[in-house]
Amino acid sequence: MIQIPNSKQYDLEERCLEFAKRANKYVNELPKTIPNIENRRQLVKAGGSVGAKYIEANESLSKKDFKMRIKISKKEAKESRYWLKLTEPFKEKQKEKEALIQEATELMKIFGSILEKSK
């Protein structure tokens, strides 16, 4: 989590980027089983999409467009969590898997809160 100096706010774009980077590193360290190969491909797509859609939301032209892209970011975070749960890491990577699932859950909650506040 990145904290802005002298502020309690977090840079959500940076946080999403860090999540995607951690997910990419995690999938590169998975055992090369057929299920992991397929699940990691999906995780890389969904994990990177969380932040990409959030960036698009910040550049949206209307409130409706903003809300739609935030909903997609939330959906991609939820999907990332799903693919993470399906992966089968080496024993020593189990804690990283759990930490990534927690981060995906927190991102879902953040995007849900943004949606509630944008009504």
N, C-alpha and C positions, 0 to 999 in steps of 0.2 A: 504494500500500500504506500503510495507516494503522498506526502503531506506538503502543502504549500507553506513556505516560511511565514511565521506570524499569523497563521490562520488555522481554524479547525476544519476547513473545507478540504476536500480531496479532489484532485484532478481525475475525473472519471474516465476521460479519454486515455490518460496514462495508465490508469488501473486496468482498463480493458486490454490495452496493449501488453501489459505485464502478464495478464492472465493468458493471453494467446501465446506469448513467448514461453511461459511455464508449461502450457499444454503441449507445445511443439517439442520442448525438451523432454517432457515426460514420455511422449509417444516414441521418441527416438530410443528410449531406454527400455521399451517393452520387449518381452520375449517375442520372437518371430513365429508366432502361431497363426494359423489361418484366421481364427476369430479376431485376434489382436490386429492383424493386418487390415482387415475390413473396418473394424471399430476405430482404429487410429485415423484412418482416412476421413471418416465421418467427423471425428473429434477435431481434427485440424480445420476442416471447413467450418464447422459450427463455432469453434473457439475464436477463430479469426473474424467471423462474421459479427460477433457480439459488438466489438469495437467499431467495425466498419459501418454498421448500421447506426451506431450512436453518433459517429462523425457526420453521417448523412443527416441525421435528425437535427444536429446543430446547424446545419446549412439549409434546412428546409425553408420553403417559401410560404408555408401557411401553417396554422395551428393543427389543422387536420393532417397534413403531411408529417408534421413533427410527431404527433401522437401515433400515427401508423408506424413510423420507423422505430419509435421507442418500444412499441408492442413487438416488433420484429426482433429488436435487441433482447427483449425479455424472453421471447420464444427461443432464440439461439442460445441464450444462457441455459435455459431449461433443457434444450436438446444436448448441449455440451455435458450437462450433468448426467443425462441418460447414457451417453456414450462412455463417459468416465466410469460409470457403474458397471458397464459391460466389459471393460478391459480387465485383463488378468496380469498384473505386474509381478515382477520378482518380489519376494518377501520384503526386501529392504526398501522397496519403493511404495509400499502400502501406505505409509504416512503421507507421502506426496500426493497419492491418489485421493486420500481423504481430505487433504488441504485444498486440492483443486475442486473437489465436490463442494466443500464449504464455500469457497470463493464464488463458484457458479451460483450457489444458492443465495449468497449475499448480493450478487449482481442482479439476480432475478428480483429480489426484494427492493433494491434501489430503483430499478426500472419500474416496478409496480408502484412505488411511492411517487415517482415522477409523473406517472400516468394519473394517479389520484389527484395530484396537485395541479395538473394541467386541465382539469375539467372546468 
